[in-house]
Amino acid sequence: MNRNDAIKLVPSEPPGRNSRKERRFAPEMRALRAQGYTFEAIRLALAFSP
C-alpha cells in the first residue's frame, strides 16, 4: 500500500460516550440555540431533566 491508497476511517457515531443523556436531546438543544438560549441555560435545563 502506498500513500495514495491510505485508508480513511469514518466513524458512524459522534465522538464521546453513546450513553450520554444529552444525545437524546440533541434536536431540542439545536432548536433552543436557534431561539437564542445560551449553552448555560440549556445545561441547566438538562440538569433538571429525567
N, CA and C atoms as an extended XYZ file, in Angstrom:
150
Properties=species:S:1:pos:R:3:atomname:S:1:resname:S:1:resid:I:1 pbc="F F F"
N         0.849       -1.172        0.000 N   MET     1
C         0.000        0.000        0.000 CA  MET     1
C         0.902        1.244        0.000 C   MET     1
N         0.618        2.173       -0.885 N   ASN     2
C         1.392        3.411       -0.900 CA  ASN     2
C         0.570        4.543       -0.292 C   ASN     2
N         1.129        5.732       -0.273 N   ARG     3
C         0.444        6.868        0.373 CA  ARG     3
C        -0.878        7.219       -0.298 C   ARG     3
N        -1.008        6.972       -1.578 N   ASN     4
C        -2.252        7.287       -2.287 CA  ASN     4
C        -3.371        6.323       -1.945 C   ASN     4
N        -3.029        5.166       -1.377 N   ASP     5
C        -4.025        4.161       -1.028 CA  ASP     5
C        -4.394        4.197        0.455 C   ASP     5
N        -4.111        5.288        1.126 N   ALA     6
C        -4.356        5.380        2.566 CA  ALA     6
C        -5.843        5.191        2.861 C   ALA     6
N        -6.116        4.453        3.907 N   ILE     7
C        -7.488        4.198        4.327 CA  ILE     7
C        -7.932        5.322        5.249 C   ILE     7
N        -9.127        5.828        5.019 N   LYS     8
C        -9.690        6.865        5.892 CA  LYS     8
C       -10.809        6.234        6.712 C   LYS     8
N       -10.699        6.363        8.016 N   LEU     9
C       -11.727        5.855        8.906 CA  LEU     9
C       -12.784        6.923        9.112 C   LEU     9
N       -14.045        6.544        8.986 N   VAL    10
C       -15.162        7.477        9.170 CA  VAL    10
C       -16.123        6.851       10.177 C   VAL    10
N       -16.056        7.268       11.447 N   PRO    11
C       -16.952        6.708       12.456 CA  PRO    11
C       -18.414        7.025       12.141 C   PRO    11
N       -19.294        6.092       12.470 N   SER    12
C       -20.722        6.305       12.223 CA  SER    12
C       -21.393        7.057       13.368 C   SER    12
N       -20.782        7.051       14.546 N   GLU    13
C       -21.326        7.733       15.715 CA  GLU    13
C       -20.525        8.990       16.012 C   GLU    13
N       -21.156       10.002       16.614 N   PRO    14
C       -20.407       11.190       17.017 CA  PRO    14
C       -19.431       10.846       18.146 C   PRO    14
N       -18.435       11.691       18.388 N   PRO    15
C       -17.462       11.399       19.437 CA  PRO    15
C       -18.091       11.416       20.829 C   PRO    15
N       -17.463       10.715       21.736 N   GLY    16
C       -17.944       10.667       23.122 CA  GLY    16
C       -18.700        9.385       23.401 C   GLY    16
N       -19.175        9.274       24.616 N   ARG    17
C       -19.900        8.064       25.027 CA  ARG    17
C       -21.298        8.063       24.425 C   ARG    17
N       -21.738        6.896       23.971 N   ASN    18
C       -23.081        6.765       23.397 CA  ASN    18
C       -24.174        6.811       24.448 C   ASN    18
N       -23.825        6.593       25.696 N   SER    19
C       -24.829        6.515       26.750 CA  SER    19
C       -25.151        7.868       27.368 C   SER    19
N       -24.569        8.931       26.871 N   ARG    20
C       -24.791       10.246       27.484 CA  ARG    20
C       -26.233       10.698       27.309 C   ARG    20
N       -26.801       11.211       28.382 N   LYS    21
C       -28.191       11.659       28.390 CA  LYS    21
C       -28.442       12.731       27.346 C   LYS    21
N       -27.468       13.603       27.122 N   GLU    22
C       -27.658       14.741       26.234 CA  GLU    22
C       -27.937       14.339       24.789 C   GLU    22
N       -27.449       13.185       24.366 N   ARG    23
C       -27.629       12.773       22.966 CA  ARG    23
C       -29.093       12.698       22.563 C   ARG    23
N       -29.955       12.245       23.488 N   ARG    24
C       -31.366       12.141       23.113 CA  ARG    24
C       -32.011       13.496       22.951 C   ARG    24
N       -31.404       14.532       23.504 N   PHE    25
C       -31.971       15.873       23.437 CA  PHE    25
C       -31.319       16.745       22.366 C   PHE    25
N       -30.500       16.177       21.522 N   ALA    26
C       -29.768       16.970       20.524 CA  ALA    26
C       -30.684       17.837       19.661 C   ALA    26
N       -31.785       17.313       19.118 N   PRO    27
C       -32.654       18.179       18.299 CA  PRO    27
C       -33.237       19.347       19.094 C   PRO    27
N       -33.654       19.078       20.350 N   GLU    28
C       -34.201       20.143       21.175 CA  GLU    28
C       -33.130       21.174       21.520 C   GLU    28
N       -31.904       20.706       21.755 N   MET    29
C       -30.812       21.622       22.074 CA  MET    29
C       -30.515       22.537       20.890 C   MET    29
N       -30.515       21.983       19.682 N   ARG    30
C       -30.292       22.811       18.489 CA  ARG    30
C       -31.410       23.841       18.334 C   ARG    30
N       -32.647       23.421       18.586 N   ALA    31
C       -33.779       24.348       18.470 CA  ALA    31
C       -33.672       25.474       19.499 C   ALA    31
N       -33.274       25.131       20.729 N   LEU    32
C       -33.123       26.163       21.757 CA  LEU    32
C       -32.005       27.132       21.393 C   LEU    32
N       -30.897       26.645       20.859 N   ARG    33
C       -29.804       27.529       20.436 CA  ARG    33
C       -30.276       28.456       19.319 C   ARG    33
N       -31.079       27.911       18.386 N   ALA    34
C       -31.596       28.728       17.290 CA  ALA    34
C       -32.524       29.822       17.807 C   ALA    34
N       -33.189       29.563       18.947 N   GLN    35
C       -34.077       30.557       19.549 CA  GLN    35
C       -33.316       31.570       20.394 C   GLN    35
N       -32.016       31.351       20.568 N   GLY    36
C       -31.206       32.315       21.290 CA  GLY    36
C       -30.840       31.943       22.714 C   GLY    36
N       -31.216       30.746       23.172 N   TYR    37
C       -30.846       30.330       24.518 CA  TYR    37
C       -29.347       30.081       24.599 C   TYR    37
N       -28.771       30.376       25.757 N   THR    38
C       -27.339       30.177       25.950 CA  THR    38
C       -27.061       28.705       26.272 C   THR    38
N       -25.793       28.327       26.118 N   PHE    39
C       -25.395       26.969       26.483 CA  PHE    39
C       -25.628       26.730       27.974 C   PHE    39
N       -25.415       27.747       28.779 N   GLU    40
C       -25.629       27.623       30.225 CA  GLU    40
C       -27.098       27.353       30.536 C   GLU    40
N       -28.010       28.031       29.872 N   ALA    41
C       -29.438       27.805       30.093 CA  ALA    41
C       -29.834       26.384       29.677 C   ALA    41
N       -29.287       25.924       28.573 N   ILE    42
C       -29.575       24.564       28.108 CA  ILE    42
C       -28.982       23.548       29.076 C   ILE    42
N       -27.765       23.818       29.564 N   ARG    43
C       -27.131       22.913       30.524 CA  ARG    43
C       -27.972       22.795       31.792 C   ARG    43
N       -28.497       23.908       32.271 N   LEU    44
C       -29.338       23.885       33.459 CA  LEU    44
C       -30.633       23.105       33.208 C   LEU    44
N       -31.207       23.284       32.035 N   ALA    45
C       -32.421       22.522       31.707 CA  ALA    45
C       -32.135       21.026       31.675 C   ALA    45
N       -30.997       20.640       31.146 N   LEU    46
C       -30.614       19.222       31.121 CA  LEU    46
C       -30.382       18.681       32.532 C   LEU    46
N       -29.838       19.511       33.398 N   ALA    47
C       -29.553       19.073       34.758 CA  ALA    47
C       -30.830       18.694       35.502 C   ALA    47
N       -31.938       19.307       35.145 N   PHE    48
C       -33.193       19.031       35.826 CA  PHE    48
C       -34.119       18.131       35.034 C   PHE    48
N       -33.654       17.574       33.936 N   SER    49
C       -34.482       16.660       33.149 CA  SER    49
C       -34.278       15.220       33.640 C   SER    49
N       -35.285       14.370       33.451 N   PRO    50
C       -35.164       12.968       33.901 CA  PRO    50
C       -34.151       12.168       33.131 C   PRO    50
